[in-house]
Amino acid sequence: MGTIEIYYLQDGKYVLEQSYMFQGDREDEDYNAETEICLKAFPHIKMTLGDIFDGVD
């Protein structure tokens, strides 16, 4: 299991805007490996949580 936190700079401080806890087990009710992540600075680039954590134990 892994975690992703996305912070953005607002008024000189970094503010947590999004947080994801990876659940890659399809049998788990909180399964979210297909959830797409997109950053404000790169709106045309999208990746899934499963892609980000692929190969990570």
mmJSON file of the N, C-alpha and C atoms, coordinates in Angstrom:
{"data_MODEL":{"atom_site":{
"group_PDB":["ATOM","ATOM","ATOM","ATOM","ATOM","ATOM","ATOM","ATOM","ATOM","ATOM","ATOM","ATOM","ATOM","ATOM","ATOM","ATOM","ATOM","ATOM","ATOM","ATOM","ATOM","ATOM","ATOM","ATOM","ATOM","ATOM","ATOM","ATOM","ATOM","ATOM","ATOM","ATOM","ATOM","ATOM","ATOM","ATOM","ATOM","ATOM","ATOM","ATOM","ATOM","ATOM","ATOM","ATOM","ATOM","ATOM","ATOM","ATOM","ATOM","ATOM","ATOM","ATOM","ATOM","ATOM","ATOM","ATOM","ATOM","ATOM","ATOM","ATOM","ATOM","ATOM","ATOM","ATOM","ATOM","ATOM","ATOM","ATOM","ATOM","ATOM","ATOM","ATOM","ATOM","ATOM","ATOM","ATOM","ATOM","ATOM","ATOM","ATOM","ATOM","ATOM","ATOM","ATOM","ATOM","ATOM","ATOM","ATOM","ATOM","ATOM","ATOM","ATOM","ATOM","ATOM","ATOM","ATOM","ATOM","ATOM","ATOM","ATOM","ATOM","ATOM","ATOM","ATOM","ATOM","ATOM","ATOM","ATOM","ATOM","ATOM","ATOM","ATOM","ATOM","ATOM","ATOM","ATOM","ATOM","ATOM","ATOM","ATOM","ATOM","ATOM","ATOM","ATOM","ATOM","ATOM","ATOM","ATOM","ATOM","ATOM","ATOM","ATOM","ATOM","ATOM","ATOM","ATOM","ATOM","ATOM","ATOM","ATOM","ATOM","ATOM","ATOM","ATOM","ATOM","ATOM","ATOM","ATOM","ATOM","ATOM","ATOM","ATOM","ATOM","ATOM","ATOM","ATOM","ATOM","ATOM","ATOM","ATOM","ATOM","ATOM","ATOM","ATOM","ATOM","ATOM","ATOM","ATOM","ATOM","ATOM","ATOM"],
"id":[1,2,3,4,5,6,7,8,9,10,11,12,13,14,15,16,17,18,19,20,21,22,23,24,25,26,27,28,29,30,31,32,33,34,35,36,37,38,39,40,41,42,43,44,45,46,47,48,49,50,51,52,53,54,55,56,57,58,59,60,61,62,63,64,65,66,67,68,69,70,71,72,73,74,75,76,77,78,79,80,81,82,83,84,85,86,87,88,89,90,91,92,93,94,95,96,97,98,99,100,101,102,103,104,105,106,107,108,109,110,111,112,113,114,115,116,117,118,119,120,121,122,123,124,125,126,127,128,129,130,131,132,133,134,135,136,137,138,139,140,141,142,143,144,145,146,147,148,149,150,151,152,153,154,155,156,157,158,159,160,161,162,163,164,165,166,167,168,169,170,171],
"type_symbol":["N","C","C","N","C","C","N","C","C","N","C","C","N","C","C","N","C","C","N","C","C","N","C","C","N","C","C","N","C","C","N","C","C","N","C","C","N","C","C","N","C","C","N","C","C","N","C","C","N","C","C","N","C","C","N","C","C","N","C","C","N","C","C","N","C","C","N","C","C","N","C","C","N","C","C","N","C","C","N","C","C","N","C","C","N","C","C","N","C","C","N","C","C","N","C","C","N","C","C","N","C","C","N","C","C","N","C","C","N","C","C","N","C","C","N","C","C","N","C","C","N","C","C","N","C","C","N","C","C","N","C","C","N","C","C","N","C","C","N","C","C","N","C","C","N","C","C","N","C","C","N","C","C","N","C","C","N","C","C","N","C","C","N","C","C","N","C","C","N","C","C"],
"label_atom_id":["N","CA","C","N","CA","C","N","CA","C","N","CA","C","N","CA","C","N","CA","C","N","CA","C","N","CA","C","N","CA","C","N","CA","C","N","CA","C","N","CA","C","N","CA","C","N","CA","C","N","CA","C","N","CA","C","N","CA","C","N","CA","C","N","CA","C","N","CA","C","N","CA","C","N","CA","C","N","CA","C","N","CA","C","N","CA","C","N","CA","C","N","CA","C","N","CA","C","N","CA","C","N","CA","C","N","CA","C","N","CA","C","N","CA","C","N","CA","C","N","CA","C","N","CA","C","N","CA","C","N","CA","C","N","CA","C","N","CA","C","N","CA","C","N","CA","C","N","CA","C","N","CA","C","N","CA","C","N","CA","C","N","CA","C","N","CA","C","N","CA","C","N","CA","C","N","CA","C","N","CA","C","N","CA","C","N","CA","C","N","CA","C","N","CA","C","N","CA","C"],
"label_alt_id":[null,null,null,null,null,null,null,null,null,null,null,null,null,null,null,null,null,null,null,null,null,null,null,null,null,null,null,null,null,null,null,null,null,null,null,null,null,null,null,null,null,null,null,null,null,null,null,null,null,null,null,null,null,null,null,null,null,null,null,null,null,null,null,null,null,null,null,null,null,null,null,null,null,null,null,null,null,null,null,null,null,null,null,null,null,null,null,null,null,null,null,null,null,null,null,null,null,null,null,null,null,null,null,null,null,null,null,null,null,null,null,null,null,null,null,null,null,null,null,null,null,null,null,null,null,null,null,null,null,null,null,null,null,null,null,null,null,null,null,null,null,null,null,null,null,null,null,null,null,null,null,null,null,null,null,null,null,null,null,null,null,null,null,null,null,null,null,null,null,null,null],
"label_comp_id":["MET","MET","MET","GLY","GLY","GLY","THR","THR","THR","ILE","ILE","ILE","GLU","GLU","GLU","ILE","ILE","ILE","TYR","TYR","TYR","TYR","TYR","TYR","LEU","LEU","LEU","GLN","GLN","GLN","ASP","ASP","ASP","GLY","GLY","GLY","LYS","LYS","LYS","TYR","TYR","TYR","VAL","VAL","VAL","LEU","LEU","LEU","GLU","GLU","GLU","GLN","GLN","GLN","SER","SER","SER","TYR","TYR","TYR","MET","MET","MET","PHE","PHE","PHE","GLN","GLN","GLN","GLY","GLY","GLY","ASP","ASP","ASP","ARG","ARG","ARG","GLU","GLU","GLU","ASP","ASP","ASP","GLU","GLU","GLU","ASP","ASP","ASP","TYR","TYR","TYR","ASN","ASN","ASN","ALA","ALA","ALA","GLU","GLU","GLU","THR","THR","THR","GLU","GLU","GLU","ILE","ILE","ILE","CYS","CYS","CYS","LEU","LEU","LEU","LYS","LYS","LYS","ALA","ALA","ALA","PHE","PHE","PHE","PRO","PRO","PRO","HIS","HIS","HIS","ILE","ILE","ILE","LYS","LYS","LYS","MET","MET","MET","THR","THR","THR","LEU","LEU","LEU","GLY","GLY","GLY","ASP","ASP","ASP","ILE","ILE","ILE","PHE","PHE","PHE","ASP","ASP","ASP","GLY","GLY","GLY","VAL","VAL","VAL","ASP","ASP","ASP"],
"label_asym_id":["A","A","A","A","A","A","A","A","A","A","A","A","A","A","A","A","A","A","A","A","A","A","A","A","A","A","A","A","A","A","A","A","A","A","A","A","A","A","A","A","A","A","A","A","A","A","A","A","A","A","A","A","A","A","A","A","A","A","A","A","A","A","A","A","A","A","A","A","A","A","A","A","A","A","A","A","A","A","A","A","A","A","A","A","A","A","A","A","A","A","A","A","A","A","A","A","A","A","A","A","A","A","A","A","A","A","A","A","A","A","A","A","A","A","A","A","A","A","A","A","A","A","A","A","A","A","A","A","A","A","A","A","A","A","A","A","A","A","A","A","A","A","A","A","A","A","A","A","A","A","A","A","A","A","A","A","A","A","A","A","A","A","A","A","A","A","A","A","A","A","A"],
"label_entity_id":["1","1","1","1","1","1","1","1","1","1","1","1","1","1","1","1","1","1","1","1","1","1","1","1","1","1","1","1","1","1","1","1","1","1","1","1","1","1","1","1","1","1","1","1","1","1","1","1","1","1","1","1","1","1","1","1","1","1","1","1","1","1","1","1","1","1","1","1","1","1","1","1","1","1","1","1","1","1","1","1","1","1","1","1","1","1","1","1","1","1","1","1","1","1","1","1","1","1","1","1","1","1","1","1","1","1","1","1","1","1","1","1","1","1","1","1","1","1","1","1","1","1","1","1","1","1","1","1","1","1","1","1","1","1","1","1","1","1","1","1","1","1","1","1","1","1","1","1","1","1","1","1","1","1","1","1","1","1","1","1","1","1","1","1","1","1","1","1","1","1","1"],
"label_seq_id":[1,1,1,2,2,2,3,3,3,4,4,4,5,5,5,6,6,6,7,7,7,8,8,8,9,9,9,10,10,10,11,11,11,12,12,12,13,13,13,14,14,14,15,15,15,16,16,16,17,17,17,18,18,18,19,19,19,20,20,20,21,21,21,22,22,22,23,23,23,24,24,24,25,25,25,26,26,26,27,27,27,28,28,28,29,29,29,30,30,30,31,31,31,32,32,32,33,33,33,34,34,34,35,35,35,36,36,36,37,37,37,38,38,38,39,39,39,40,40,40,41,41,41,42,42,42,43,43,43,44,44,44,45,45,45,46,46,46,47,47,47,48,48,48,49,49,49,50,50,50,51,51,51,52,52,52,53,53,53,54,54,54,55,55,55,56,56,56,57,57,57],
"pdbx_PDB_ins_code":[null,null,null,null,null,null,null,null,null,null,null,null,null,null,null,null,null,null,null,null,null,null,null,null,null,null,null,null,null,null,null,null,null,null,null,null,null,null,null,null,null,null,null,null,null,null,null,null,null,null,null,null,null,null,null,null,null,null,null,null,null,null,null,null,null,null,null,null,null,null,null,null,null,null,null,null,null,null,null,null,null,null,null,null,null,null,null,null,null,null,null,null,null,null,null,null,null,null,null,null,null,null,null,null,null,null,null,null,null,null,null,null,null,null,null,null,null,null,null,null,null,null,null,null,null,null,null,null,null,null,null,null,null,null,null,null,null,null,null,null,null,null,null,null,null,null,null,null,null,null,null,null,null,null,null,null,null,null,null,null,null,null,null,null,null,null,null,null,null,null,null],
"Cartn_x":[0.851,0.0,0.895,0.525,1.274,0.337,0.924,0.142,0.716,-0.157,0.234,-0.451,0.336,-0.209,0.197,-0.76,-0.496,-0.702,0.38,0.363,0.493,-0.137,0.012,0.389,1.219,1.657,0.547,0.098,-0.961,-0.549,-0.435,-0.07,1.215,2.209,3.501,3.58,2.511,2.502,2.014,2.573,2.096,0.877,-0.183,-1.453,-1.794,-2.113,-2.517,-3.86,-3.883,-5.132,-5.752,-4.905,-5.421,-4.55,-5.182,-4.459,-5.107,-4.274,-4.771,-4.018,-4.714,-4.091,-4.385,-3.347,-3.488,-4.03,-5.069,-5.67,-5.734,-4.762,-4.667,-5.34,-5.894,-6.553,-7.983,-8.266,-9.603,-10.706,-10.35,-11.337,-11.677,-10.843,-11.045,-12.131,-13.028,-14.124,-13.617,-12.396,-11.815,-10.853,-10.918,-10.061,-10.088,-8.894,-8.856,-7.709,-7.178,-6.04,-6.337,-7.59,-7.946,-8.278,-8.136,-8.373,-7.314,-7.75,-6.82,-6.372,-5.072,-4.471,-4.062,-4.333,-3.963,-3.515,-2.387,-1.885,-2.302,-2.536,-2.944,-1.921,-0.637,0.42,0.524,0.039,0.117,-1.234,-2.261,-3.613,-3.774,-2.88,-2.974,-2.343,-1.635,-1.009,-1.85,-2.282,-3.085,-2.458,-2.494,-1.983,-2.88,-2.902,-3.723,-2.853,-3.507,-2.777,-2.06,-2.698,-2.081,-0.79,-0.769,0.447,1.552,1.202,2.184,2.834,2.046,2.564,2.934,2.926,3.295,4.726,4.903,6.206,6.689,5.891,6.256,5.622,6.431,5.904,5.55],
"Cartn_y":[-1.168,0.0,1.227,2.254,3.495,4.684,5.836,7.061,8.127,8.907,10.061,11.277,12.319,13.595,14.655,15.475,16.532,17.878,18.661,19.98,21.049,22.203,23.356,24.566,25.413,26.625,27.668,28.125,29.136,30.174,31.416,32.502,32.208,31.641,31.38,30.138,29.36,28.133,26.973,25.795,24.61,24.05,23.824,23.356,22.009,21.042,19.728,19.856,19.448,19.536,18.169,17.149,15.814,14.785,13.722,12.638,11.322,10.357,9.055,7.961,6.959,5.774,4.626,4.099,3.083,1.773,1.274,-0.031,-0.801,-1.679,-2.376,-3.727,-4.195,-5.501,-5.364,-5.98,-5.884,-6.404,-7.273,-7.838,-6.868,-5.862,-4.883,-3.89,-3.565,-2.636,-1.222,-0.898,0.422,0.423,-0.595,-0.714,0.596,1.12,2.398,2.473,1.347,1.33,2.021,2.15,2.778,4.265,4.802,6.226,7.033,8.022,8.855,10.061,10.348,11.496,12.482,13.76,14.801,16.02,16.604,17.78,19.047,20.114,21.394,21.89,21.726,22.229,21.443,20.211,19.344,18.682,19.455,18.891,17.856,17.865,16.91,15.56,15.484,14.222,13.597,12.369,11.65,10.292,9.838,8.511,7.906,6.599,5.933,5.606,5.412,4.999,3.679,2.784,1.503,1.677,2.63,2.906,3.455,4.337,4.96,3.922,2.998,2.009,0.679,0.609,-0.629,-1.032,-2.218,-2.724,-2.366,-1.609,-1.233,-2.232,-2.779,-3.75,-3.067],
"Cartn_z":[0.0,0.0,0.0,-0.749,-0.815,-0.74,-0.558,-0.431,-1.354,-1.948,-2.749,-2.16,-1.942,-1.482,-2.486,-2.89,-3.868,-3.175,-3.168,-2.54,-3.616,-3.384,-4.267,-3.436,-4.018,-3.349,-3.417,-2.25,-2.168,-1.129,-1.549,-0.64,0.125,-0.554,0.048,0.916,0.98,1.785,0.922,1.196,0.495,1.22,0.438,0.983,0.343,1.196,0.701,-0.002,-1.264,-2.023,-2.286,-2.486,-2.757,-2.048,-1.598,-0.943,-1.362,-1.717,-2.153,-1.424,-0.966,-0.388,-1.349,-1.957,-2.994,-2.431,-3.092,-2.783,-4.1,-4.341,-5.615,-5.669,-4.568,-4.523,-5.039,-6.173,-6.789,-5.871,-4.941,-4.02,-2.88,-2.679,-1.603,-2.022,-1.117,-1.445,-1.743,-1.29,-1.536,-2.722,-3.562,-4.748,-5.534,-5.863,-6.595,-7.601,-8.036,-8.948,-10.274,-10.642,-11.909,-11.753,-10.558,-10.318,-11.045,-11.848,-12.599,-11.787,-11.871,-11.211,-12.3,-12.072,-13.012,-12.2,-12.559,-11.859,-12.593,-11.846,-12.446,-13.464,-13.15,-14.025,-15.332,-15.334,-16.513,-16.76,-17.096,-17.211,-18.322,-19.302,-20.412,-20.076,-18.951,-18.534,-17.429,-17.673,-16.684,-16.454,-15.213,-14.877,-13.816,-13.757,-12.745,-11.531,-10.409,-9.21,-9.462,-10.209,-10.539,-11.324,-12.27,-13.036,-12.137,-11.251,-10.364,-9.466,-8.943,-7.989,-8.635,-9.948,-10.644,-10.281,-9.786,-9.424,-8.04,-7.293,-5.928,-4.967,-4.085,-3.126,-1.83],
"occupancy":[1.0,1.0,1.0,1.0,1.0,1.0,1.0,1.0,1.0,1.0,1.0,1.0,1.0,1.0,1.0,1.0,1.0,1.0,1.0,1.0,1.0,1.0,1.0,1.0,1.0,1.0,1.0,1.0,1.0,1.0,1.0,1.0,1.0,1.0,1.0,1.0,1.0,1.0,1.0,1.0,1.0,1.0,1.0,1.0,1.0,1.0,1.0,1.0,1.0,1.0,1.0,1.0,1.0,1.0,1.0,1.0,1.0,1.0,1.0,1.0,1.0,1.0,1.0,1.0,1.0,1.0,1.0,1.0,1.0,1.0,1.0,1.0,1.0,1.0,1.0,1.0,1.0,1.0,1.0,1.0,1.0,1.0,1.0,1.0,1.0,1.0,1.0,1.0,1.0,1.0,1.0,1.0,1.0,1.0,1.0,1.0,1.0,1.0,1.0,1.0,1.0,1.0,1.0,1.0,1.0,1.0,1.0,1.0,1.0,1.0,1.0,1.0,1.0,1.0,1.0,1.0,1.0,1.0,1.0,1.0,1.0,1.0,1.0,1.0,1.0,1.0,1.0,1.0,1.0,1.0,1.0,1.0,1.0,1.0,1.0,1.0,1.0,1.0,1.0,1.0,1.0,1.0,1.0,1.0,1.0,1.0,1.0,1.0,1.0,1.0,1.0,1.0,1.0,1.0,1.0,1.0,1.0,1.0,1.0,1.0,1.0,1.0,1.0,1.0,1.0,1.0,1.0,1.0,1.0,1.0,1.0],
"B_iso_or_equiv":[0.0,0.0,0.0,0.0,0.0,0.0,0.0,0.0,0.0,0.0,0.0,0.0,0.0,0.0,0.0,0.0,0.0,0.0,0.0,0.0,0.0,0.0,0.0,0.0,0.0,0.0,0.0,0.0,0.0,0.0,0.0,0.0,0.0,0.0,0.0,0.0,0.0,0.0,0.0,0.0,0.0,0.0,0.0,0.0,0.0,0.0,0.0,0.0,0.0,0.0,0.0,0.0,0.0,0.0,0.0,0.0,0.0,0.0,0.0,0.0,0.0,0.0,0.0,0.0,0.0,0.0,0.0,0.0,0.0,0.0,0.0,0.0,0.0,0.0,0.0,0.0,0.0,0.0,0.0,0.0,0.0,0.0,0.0,0.0,0.0,0.0,0.0,0.0,0.0,0.0,0.0,0.0,0.0,0.0,0.0,0.0,0.0,0.0,0.0,0.0,0.0,0.0,0.0,0.0,0.0,0.0,0.0,0.0,0.0,0.0,0.0,0.0,0.0,0.0,0.0,0.0,0.0,0.0,0.0,0.0,0.0,0.0,0.0,0.0,0.0,0.0,0.0,0.0,0.0,0.0,0.0,0.0,0.0,0.0,0.0,0.0,0.0,0.0,0.0,0.0,0.0,0.0,0.0,0.0,0.0,0.0,0.0,0.0,0.0,0.0,0.0,0.0,0.0,0.0,0.0,0.0,0.0,0.0,0.0,0.0,0.0,0.0,0.0,0.0,0.0,0.0,0.0,0.0,0.0,0.0,0.0],
"pdbx_formal_charge":[null,null,null,null,null,null,null,null,null,null,null,null,null,null,null,null,null,null,null,null,null,null,null,null,null,null,null,null,null,null,null,null,null,null,null,null,null,null,null,null,null,null,null,null,null,null,null,null,null,null,null,null,null,null,null,null,null,null,null,null,null,null,null,null,null,null,null,null,null,null,null,null,null,null,null,null,null,null,null,null,null,null,null,null,null,null,null,null,null,null,null,null,null,null,null,null,null,null,null,null,null,null,null,null,null,null,null,null,null,null,null,null,null,null,null,null,null,null,null,null,null,null,null,null,null,null,null,null,null,null,null,null,null,null,null,null,null,null,null,null,null,null,null,null,null,null,null,null,null,null,null,null,null,null,null,null,null,null,null,null,null,null,null,null,null,null,null,null,null,null,null],
"auth_seq_id":[1,1,1,2,2,2,3,3,3,4,4,4,5,5,5,6,6,6,7,7,7,8,8,8,9,9,9,10,10,10,11,11,11,12,12,12,13,13,13,14,14,14,15,15,15,16,16,16,17,17,17,18,18,18,19,19,19,20,20,20,21,21,21,22,22,22,23,23,23,24,24,24,25,25,25,26,26,26,27,27,27,28,28,28,29,29,29,30,30,30,31,31,31,32,32,32,33,33,33,34,34,34,35,35,35,36,36,36,37,37,37,38,38,38,39,39,39,40,40,40,41,41,41,42,42,42,43,43,43,44,44,44,45,45,45,46,46,46,47,47,47,48,48,48,49,49,49,50,50,50,51,51,51,52,52,52,53,53,53,54,54,54,55,55,55,56,56,56,57,57,57],
"auth_comp_id":["MET","MET","MET","GLY","GLY","GLY","THR","THR","THR","ILE","ILE","ILE","GLU","GLU","GLU","ILE","ILE","ILE","TYR","TYR","TYR","TYR","TYR","TYR","LEU","LEU","LEU","GLN","GLN","GLN","ASP","ASP","ASP","GLY","GLY","GLY","LYS","LYS","LYS","TYR","TYR","TYR","VAL","VAL","VAL","LEU","LEU","LEU","GLU","GLU","GLU","GLN","GLN","GLN","SER","SER","SER","TYR","TYR","TYR","MET","MET","MET","PHE","PHE","PHE","GLN","GLN","GLN","GLY","GLY","GLY","ASP","ASP","ASP","ARG","ARG","ARG","GLU","GLU","GLU","ASP","ASP","ASP","GLU","GLU","GLU","ASP","ASP","ASP","TYR","TYR","TYR","ASN","ASN","ASN","ALA","ALA","ALA","GLU","GLU","GLU","THR","THR","THR","GLU","GLU","GLU","ILE","ILE","ILE","CYS","CYS","CYS","LEU","LEU","LEU","LYS","LYS","LYS","ALA","ALA","ALA","PHE","PHE","PHE","PRO","PRO","PRO","HIS","HIS","HIS","ILE","ILE","ILE","LYS","LYS","LYS","MET","MET","MET","THR","THR","THR","LEU","LEU","LEU","GLY","GLY","GLY","ASP","ASP","ASP","ILE","ILE","ILE","PHE","PHE","PHE","ASP","ASP","ASP","GLY","GLY","GLY","VAL","VAL","VAL","ASP","ASP","ASP"],
"auth_asym_id":["A","A","A","A","A","A","A","A","A","A","A","A","A","A","A","A","A","A","A","A","A","A","A","A","A","A","A","A","A","A","A","A","A","A","A","A","A","A","A","A","A","A","A","A","A","A","A","A","A","A","A","A","A","A","A","A","A","A","A","A","A","A","A","A","A","A","A","A","A","A","A","A","A","A","A","A","A","A","A","A","A","A","A","A","A","A","A","A","A","A","A","A","A","A","A","A","A","A","A","A","A","A","A","A","A","A","A","A","A","A","A","A","A","A","A","A","A","A","A","A","A","A","A","A","A","A","A","A","A","A","A","A","A","A","A","A","A","A","A","A","A","A","A","A","A","A","A","A","A","A","A","A","A","A","A","A","A","A","A","A","A","A","A","A","A","A","A","A","A","A","A"],
"auth_atom_id":["N","CA","C","N","CA","C","N","CA","C","N","CA","C","N","CA","C","N","CA","C","N","CA","C","N","CA","C","N","CA","C","N","CA","C","N","CA","C","N","CA","C","N","CA","C","N","CA","C","N","CA","C","N","CA","C","N","CA","C","N","CA","C","N","CA","C","N","CA","C","N","CA","C","N","CA","C","N","CA","C","N","CA","C","N","CA","C","N","CA","C","N","CA","C","N","CA","C","N","CA","C","N","CA","C","N","CA","C","N","CA","C","N","CA","C","N","CA","C","N","CA","C","N","CA","C","N","CA","C","N","CA","C","N","CA","C","N","CA","C","N","CA","C","N","CA","C","N","CA","C","N","CA","C","N","CA","C","N","CA","C","N","CA","C","N","CA","C","N","CA","C","N","CA","C","N","CA","C","N","CA","C","N","CA","C","N","CA","C","N","CA","C","N","CA","C","N","CA","C"],
"pdbx_PDB_model_num":[1,1,1,1,1,1,1,1,1,1,1,1,1,1,1,1,1,1,1,1,1,1,1,1,1,1,1,1,1,1,1,1,1,1,1,1,1,1,1,1,1,1,1,1,1,1,1,1,1,1,1,1,1,1,1,1,1,1,1,1,1,1,1,1,1,1,1,1,1,1,1,1,1,1,1,1,1,1,1,1,1,1,1,1,1,1,1,1,1,1,1,1,1,1,1,1,1,1,1,1,1,1,1,1,1,1,1,1,1,1,1,1,1,1,1,1,1,1,1,1,1,1,1,1,1,1,1,1,1,1,1,1,1,1,1,1,1,1,1,1,1,1,1,1,1,1,1,1,1,1,1,1,1,1,1,1,1,1,1,1,1,1,1,1,1,1,1,1,1,1,1]
}}}
